[in-house]
Amino acid sequence: MSSSLEQLRATGTVVVCDIGSFASIDKNKPQDAITNPSLIVAAAKKPEYSDLIDTAFSYGKQKSGTIDDKAEATLDRVLVEFGREILKIIPGKVSTAVDAKLSFDTHLGLRGIRAARILQSQDSVNCNLTLTFSLVQAITAAEASAFLDWYKATHIREYSADEDPGIKSVRAIFNYYKKYEYKTIVIGASFRNIGQITELAGCDYLTIPPNLLEYLYRSTTAVSKQLDSASALASSTPKSQYINDKASFRFNFNKDSIAIEKLREGISKFVANAATLKNLLKARIET
């Protein structure tokens, strides 16, 4: 019998991997991968990645400016070097996060979505919008023609997989996109257990951490399709528009207290991990 991982792929889901180790990526053969400072903080401390870190330091030290400027350049290059190495293994794309501090210059993410719209339409830069916790954000991202829509599952307490609010939100976003035939891809992420993954079998993409990817690789438990485009097309979900209506976006987004809190928490975590990584780089540059 085929592995649970292969059965998941057979439902039409494209598997994406959070960076863990290059060996894990090579073994489990995800289509795409993601990097961000939160993932790189752990990976950068592993000896097998020392050559990539050394390359980034050589680049950063040559830059003019203050220690902070050099550390910033080094941080950017670290992300690039990891991305380049992963591209040698996977057939698809590597998504690299921009500085999360920029999020605090936006208003509840709407300006960031508009920035993605410009990059997509004028510069043909594919943009993944992360920390999407609500249907309002997802609809606005689709209106901006963002290439991928990342969803981070929410967890206030432990839920069974079928009642998890994060799972329900991914379903709602998937069904809305397929109902109105948006090209934006839905990606479920931040899974804590296998049940959450299998409940979303059939979702466009799922970003799976290395430990759960390994479990699926070794398991032969049956995985069946849960999300289906044909069923979504037959639904009666009404259409909404937010991209050019800041007031409606703010009003409807603010109805969702979980989305507000998880967005704040997610941005703060990314900023903190980027600062941690930058401080590690600064310490080495100063020695």
C-alpha positions in Angstrom: 0.0 0.0 0.0 1.3 3.5 -0.8 2.4 5.8 2.0 0.0 8.3 3.5 2.2 11.0 1.9 1.7 9.6 -1.5 -2.1 9.2 -0.8 -2.2 12.9 0.2 -0.5 13.9 -3.0 -3.0 11.7 -4.9 -5.9 13.9 -3.6 -4.4 16.8 -5.6 -2.5 18.5 -2.7 0.9 19.8 -3.5 3.3 19.2 -0.5 5.4 22.1 0.7 8.1 21.7 3.4 9.2 24.0 6.2 13.0 24.0 6.1 14.3 21.4 8.6 17.3 19.7 7.1 18.3 19.4 3.4 18.4 15.6 3.9 14.7 15.6 5.0 13.7 17.7 2.0 15.6 15.5 -0.4 14.1 12.3 1.1 10.4 13.4 1.2 10.5 15.3 -2.1 8.2 18.3 -1.5 7.3 20.4 -4.5 8.1 23.8 -2.8 9.7 25.0 0.4 9.7 28.0 2.6 12.3 29.9 4.7 11.9 32.7 7.2 14.0 33.9 10.2 12.1 31.7 12.6 13.2 28.6 10.7 16.7 29.9 9.9 17.4 30.7 13.6 17.5 26.9 14.4 19.0 25.8 11.1 21.8 28.3 11.2 23.2 26.8 14.5 23.7 23.4 12.8 27.3 22.6 11.8 26.2 21.2 8.4 25.1 24.7 7.3 28.3 26.5 8.3 29.5 26.9 4.7 26.3 28.8 3.9 26.7 31.0 7.0 30.3 31.7 6.1 29.3 32.8 2.6 26.8 35.2 4.0 29.3 36.7 6.4 31.8 37.2 3.6 29.1 39.1 1.7 28.0 41.1 4.7 31.4 42.2 5.9 32.2 43.7 2.5 29.2 46.0 2.7 29.8 49.6 3.8 28.0 51.2 6.8 27.5 50.4 10.4 27.6 47.0 12.1 23.8 47.0 11.9 24.0 47.6 8.2 26.4 44.8 7.8 24.3 42.5 9.9 21.2 43.3 7.9 23.0 42.5 4.6 24.3 39.3 6.1 20.8 38.3 7.3 19.4 38.9 3.8 22.2 36.9 2.3 21.6 34.0 4.8 18.0 33.7 3.6 19.1 33.8 0.0 21.8 31.2 0.5 19.4 28.8 2.1 16.9 29.4 -0.6 19.5 28.7 -3.3 20.6 25.5 -1.7 17.0 24.2 -1.4 16.4 25.0 -5.1 19.1 22.4 -5.9 16.8 19.8 -4.3 13.2 20.7 -5.0 11.5 21.1 -8.5 9.4 24.1 -7.5 9.8 27.4 -5.7 11.3 28.6 -2.4 9.4 31.4 -0.6 11.5 33.8 1.5 9.9 36.1 4.0 10.5 39.8 3.9 11.3 41.7 7.1 8.2 41.3 9.4 8.9 44.8 10.8 7.4 46.2 7.6 4.1 44.8 8.7 3.8 47.5 11.4 3.9 50.1 8.6 0.6 48.6 7.3 -2.9 49.0 8.4 -4.2 45.5 9.4 -2.4 44.1 6.4 -4.4 46.0 3.7 -1.5 48.0 2.4 0.7 44.9 2.3 -2.0 43.2 0.2 -2.0 46.3 -2.1 1.8 46.1 -2.3 1.5 42.5 -3.4 -1.1 43.6 -6.0 1.4 46.0 -7.5 4.3 43.5 -7.5 2.1 40.9 -9.1 0.5 43.1 -11.8 3.4 45.4 -12.7 6.6 43.5 -11.9 5.4 39.8 -12.2 6.7 39.1 -8.8 4.9 36.2 -7.2 3.8 37.1 -3.7 2.9 34.8 -0.8 0.8 36.4 1.9 1.4 34.8 5.2 -0.5 35.1 8.6 -3.9 35.0 6.9 -6.3 34.1 9.7 -9.6 35.3 8.3 -11.8 35.0 5.2 -11.7 38.8 4.9 -7.9 38.8 4.5 -8.1 35.8 2.1 -10.8 37.5 -0.1 -8.7 40.7 -0.2 -5.6 38.7 -1.1 -7.4 37.0 -4.0 -8.6 40.4 -5.2 -5.0 41.5 -5.3 -4.1 38.4 -7.4 -1.5 37.2 -4.9 0.1 34.1 -6.2 -0.3 32.1 -3.0 -2.3 32.6 0.1 -0.7 31.2 3.3 -2.9 30.2 6.2 -1.6 29.8 9.7 -4.0 27.6 11.7 -5.3 29.1 15.0 -5.2 27.2 18.3 -6.8 28.7 21.4 -7.2 25.2 23.0 -6.9 21.6 21.8 -9.6 20.6 19.3 -10.5 17.5 17.4 -9.4 17.8 13.8 -12.9 18.2 12.4 -13.9 21.0 14.8 -10.6 22.9 14.8 -11.3 26.6 13.9 -8.2 26.7 11.8 -9.3 23.8 9.7 -12.8 25.3 9.3 -11.3 28.6 8.1 -9.1 26.9 5.5 -12.2 25.1 4.2 -14.1 28.3 4.0 -11.2 30.0 2.1 -10.8 27.1 -0.2 -14.5 26.9 -1.0 -14.8 30.7 -1.6 -11.8 30.7 -4.0 -13.1 27.7 -6.0 -16.7 29.1 -6.0 -15.5 32.3 -7.6 -12.7 30.7 -9.6 -9.8 32.8 -8.2 -6.4 31.6 -9.3 -4.9 32.4 -5.8 -3.7 29.2 -4.2 -4.7 28.2 -0.7 -1.9 26.8 1.5 -2.7 25.4 4.9 0.2 25.6 7.4 1.2 25.4 11.1 0.0 21.9 11.7 0.4 20.3 15.1 -0.8 16.8 14.3 -1.6 14.4 11.4 -5.3 14.7 11.8 -5.3 18.4 10.9 -3.4 17.6 7.7 -5.7 14.8 6.6 -8.8 16.9 7.3 -7.5 19.2 4.5 -6.5 16.6 2.0 -7.3 18.1 -1.4 -6.3 21.6 -0.4 -4.2 23.3 -3.1 -1.0 23.2 -1.0 -0.1 22.1 2.5 3.0 23.3 4.3 4.1 20.4 6.5 6.9 20.5 9.1 9.6 17.9 8.8 8.5 15.7 11.7 5.0 15.3 10.3 6.3 14.9 6.8 8.4 12.0 8.0 5.4 10.4 9.8 3.3 10.6 6.6 6.3 9.1 4.6 6.4 6.1 7.0 2.6 5.6 7.5 0.2 3.7 5.3 -2.9 5.0 7.0 -5.6 5.8 4.4 -5.9 9.4 3.4 -9.1 10.5 1.4 -10.0 13.8 -0.3 -11.8 16.2 2.0 -11.8 19.4 -0.1 -13.2 19.4 -3.6 -13.5 22.2 -6.2 -16.7 20.8 -7.7 -18.5 20.9 -4.4 -17.3 24.4 -3.8 -18.7 25.6 -7.2 -22.1 24.4 -6.2 -22.2 26.3 -2.9 -24.3 29.4 -2.3 -21.6 31.5 -0.6 -22.2 35.2 -1.4 -19.4 37.3 -3.0 -17.6 40.1 -1.1 -15.2 42.8 -2.1 -12.6 44.6 0.1 -9.5 45.6 -1.9 -10.8 49.1 -2.7 -12.9 49.5 0.4 -10.7 50.2 3.4 -13.6 50.9 5.8 -15.3 47.5 5.0 -12.0 45.7 5.3 -11.3 47.2 8.7 -14.9 46.7 9.9 -15.2 43.0 8.9 -11.7 42.1 9.9 -12.2 43.6 13.4 -15.2 41.3 13.9 -12.8 38.4 14.2 -11.0 38.7 17.5 -9.0 35.5 17.0 -7.7 36.7 13.6 -6.6 40.1 15.2 -4.8 38.4 18.0 -3.1 35.7 16.0 -2.0 38.3 13.4 -0.4 40.4 16.1 1.2 37.4 17.7 2.5 36.0 14.4 4.1 39.3 13.3 5.7 39.8 16.7 7.1 36.3 16.7 8.7 36.8 13.2 10.1 40.2 14.3 11.6 38.7 17.5 13.2 35.7 15.7 14.6 38.0 13.0 16.1 40.2 15.8 17.6 37.1 17.4 19.2 36.0 14.2 20.5 39.5 13.5 22.0 39.7 16.9 23.8 36.4 16.4 25.2 37.7 13.1 26.2 41.0 14.7 28.1 39.2 17.4 30.1 37.3 14.9 30.8 40.3 12.7 32.1 42.3 15.7 34.6 39.5 16.6 
